[in-house]
Amino acid sequence: MIKLNLNTEKSELLNNKSSEKIELDEKLTQLQIIELIKKHSNQKYYNSLLEIIIYQYNEITDNILNYILDNSNYIPLANDIVTCGKASDVILNRLLVHPSDSVSKHAELALLSNRLKTMSSEELEIFYLKLLEKKYELMDEANTYFAYNPKTPKKILSIILKNSGGVFADYLKRIIGQNSTL
């Protein structure tokens, strides 16, 4: 295993032909993370290093994520930031206008997910019906977020079920049956 910190040599990462696991040193500070990024910029493994930081660094902040976004145009990396669950609404709003449709749609859905987490059952119902009425472009994806939210009312789950099939429909049937108080 390679322990990634400020003392890790570029050659260690470049010569990792045996695909040794790379683990970020958990003792690194936010400032050291930025230094680490700078130290390894313009290397062929740079985007992989950034992915390691995004997924393994638990204290990641908007400053670090902004630094990464400012110093890499790699679209999968922007998607990683959106989907890792560590991006604040500020970062997600920045990514709403990303040149990649994939990144901007993922950012929109992440913001939707964050918003739904704060809503009551009544607010969820009203919001869902408004999205339906507007024919929200990402409604199929949004249905998943509503379905997995434990506060979503039975009425809304039933609407989602009418337009669903397969395993997702089976899941909804179980949830609707178990939560008769919804």
ChimeraX attribute file (.defattr): number of C-alpha atoms within 10 A of each C-alpha:
attribute: neighborCount
match mode: 1-to-1
recipient: residues
	/A:1	9
	/A:2	15
	/A:3	13
	/A:4	20
	/A:5	17
	/A:6	15
	/A:7	8
	/A:8	14
	/A:9	12
	/A:10	12
	/A:11	8
	/A:12	11
	/A:13	20
	/A:14	11
	/A:15	10
	/A:16	13
	/A:17	8
	/A:18	6
	/A:19	10
	/A:20	11
	/A:21	10
	/A:22	14
	/A:23	15
	/A:24	18
	/A:25	16
	/A:26	13
	/A:27	9
	/A:28	16
	/A:29	13
	/A:30	15
	/A:31	10
	/A:32	13
	/A:33	20
	/A:34	16
	/A:35	14
	/A:36	20
	/A:37	20
	/A:38	13
	/A:39	15
	/A:40	19
	/A:41	16
	/A:42	12
	/A:43	13
	/A:44	11
	/A:45	13
	/A:46	17
	/A:47	20
	/A:48	12
	/A:49	19
	/A:50	23
	/A:51	18
	/A:52	15
	/A:53	23
	/A:54	23
	/A:55	15
	/A:56	14
	/A:57	20
	/A:58	10
	/A:59	13
	/A:60	17
	/A:61	16
	/A:62	14
	/A:63	13
	/A:64	18
	/A:65	21
	/A:66	14
	/A:67	14
	/A:68	22
	/A:69	19
	/A:70	9
	/A:71	13
	/A:72	15
	/A:73	12
	/A:74	11
	/A:75	15
	/A:76	14
	/A:77	19
	/A:78	24
	/A:79	18
	/A:80	18
	/A:81	26
	/A:82	26
	/A:83	16
	/A:84	12
	/A:85	12
	/A:86	19
	/A:87	22
	/A:88	17
	/A:89	16
	/A:90	11
	/A:91	20
	/A:92	23
	/A:93	16
	/A:94	14
	/A:95	23
	/A:96	20
	/A:97	14
	/A:98	16
	/A:99	11
	/A:100	14
	/A:101	12
	/A:102	15
	/A:103	24
	/A:104	21
	/A:105	20
	/A:106	21
	/A:107	27
	/A:108	20
	/A:109	21
	/A:110	23
	/A:111	20
	/A:112	14
	/A:113	16
	/A:114	15
	/A:115	12
	/A:116	21
	/A:117	14
	/A:118	11
	/A:119	15
	/A:120	12
	/A:121	18
	/A:122	12
	/A:123	15
	/A:124	21
	/A:125	20
	/A:126	11
	/A:127	14
	/A:128	20
	/A:129	14
	/A:130	12
	/A:131	15
	/A:132	11
	/A:133	9
	/A:134	10
	/A:135	10
	/A:136	12
	/A:137	11
	/A:138	12
	/A:139	16
	/A:140	12
	/A:141	12
	/A:142	19
	/A:143	19
	/A:144	13
	/A:145	19
	/A:146	22
	/A:147	22
	/A:148	13
	/A:149	16
	/A:150	13
	/A:151	19
	/A:152	22
	/A:153	22
	/A:154	20
	/A:155	12
	/A:156	20
	/A:157	21
	/A:158	16
	/A:159	12
	/A:160	20
	/A:161	19
	/A:162	10
	/A:163	10
	/A:164	15
	/A:165	12
	/A:166	7
	/A:167	9
	/A:168	14
	/A:169	17
	/A:170	13
	/A:171	15
	/A:172	21
	/A:173	14
	/A:174	11
	/A:175	17
	/A:176	20
	/A:177	12
	/A:178	10
	/A:179	11
	/A:180	9
	/A:181	8
	/A:182	16
